[in-house]
């Protein structure tokens, strides 16, 4: 085989292998650490330690809402729901894109939660923050769909 053809074939193989490796999406991290951090964080909210939950949230979360605004929101929205009767992990979705947040490493976690008999879905978005740990970036409570 002549040398130019051999170089062309080698370059084609190198190009194909490089493209295949670049196309592979890296495996997402395990959701276990994010889930444990989310449960510890939401426990602060369950215990009405709203200011502490703000302090343990992500830097972006803290930049979006003041501590007092967060405490007021939890007092108005979460407190009336009452005690947690049960909380069951439902889903974990890893993503780099969350609406209204910068690109990053996120786990969007959902829990089926019952508050004094009122069923709800809690969605907690956890971000791998600047300290290398998982912190809450968003928190939503919505009514559970009818069964």
N, C-alpha and C positions, 0 to 999 in steps of 0.2 A: 504494500500500500504506500502510495507516495506521501511525503511529509505534509504538504498543505492539506490534503484530505484528512489525514490523521489529526491534525490540529483542529480542523473544522469539526470533526466528530467529537473530539475531546471538549471543545468549547460548547457544543450543543448539549452534551451530557452534563457538563457543569451548570449550564443555564437551566436545564430541566430540573436538576436536583435542587438548585438554589430556589427556583420558583416553588417547588413542592414543599420545601422547608418553610419558606416565607408564608405559604398559604395555610400551614398548620396553625391553628389558634392554640396558644399555650393553655394548658389545663388550669382551670380556675382553682384558687385556694379552697381548702375545705371550709364549709360554712360553720364548723363547730365553734371556733373562737368568736366569730361574729354573733352567733346565736347566744353563746354564754354571756357575752358583753351586753347584748340586747336585753336578755332576761334580767341581768343585774341592774341595768339602767331603768327598765320599766318597773322593777320592784321599788325603786325610789319613788316613782310616781304613784304606785299603789299605796305606799306608806305616807303619801302626801308630803314628801320631801322634794317639792317642786324646784326650789332654788338649787338644791344639790344635783338634781337631774340636769338642770341647765349647765351647771359647772362641769358636769361630766360629759356633756354633749360635744360634738365636733366643733372645731374652730369656726367653720362655715356657719353652723347652726347658731353659734353665739354671735356671730357678726350679723346675722339676719334678724334676730329678735333680742331685745334687751332681757336681762334676767327678770325684771319686774313685769314686762309684757308676757313672758312665758308663764310666770307664776299666776298672773291674772287669767290667762287663757286656760290653764289647767284647773284653776279654782272654778271657773265658769263652765268648762266643758267636761272635765274628767271627774271632778269631785262629786257632782250630782249622780253619777252612775253607781256610786257606792262601792262596796267591797268586791274583790275578784273572787268568784266562786270556783272558776276553773279557767285554765289557759292551756290550749293544746296547739302545739306547733303544726302548721299546715304546709307551708312551702318556703323554699329558698331559691332565689334566682340571682345569679351573678351577672353583673353588667358593668360596663365602663361609662354608660350614658344614662343619666337620670334627668328628667325635665327640670330646668331652672338651676341645675348644679353643674359645676365644671366637670370635665372628664376626670375619671378616677376609678378606683376599685371599690365597687359597691356590692353589698348583699341586700336584696330586698326580701325581707322576711315577713311572713304573715302568720298570725295566730288567731285561732277561734277562741274567743274569750267570753265568759259569762259574768256579767256584773249584776249582782243581786237579782238574778233571773232574767236580765236583759242580754240577749245574745248579740255579739258584735264581732267584727273583724278588726284586729289591730295590725297595721302595716308599719313596720319600722325599717327604715333604710339605714344601713350601717355603712360607714365609709372607713377605709384604711387611712387614718389621719396622719398628720405630719410627725407625730411621735411614734409611728409604726404600729399603733394599736387601733382596734375597731371602736368607733364612737358613733352615736346616733346622729344622723344627718337630717332625717325627717321622721315625723310620727303622725299617724292618722288613725282615727277610730271611726268606723262606719257601721251602720246597722248590718247585721248578718242577713244574708238572703233567706227568704222563706224556704223551709225544707219541703 
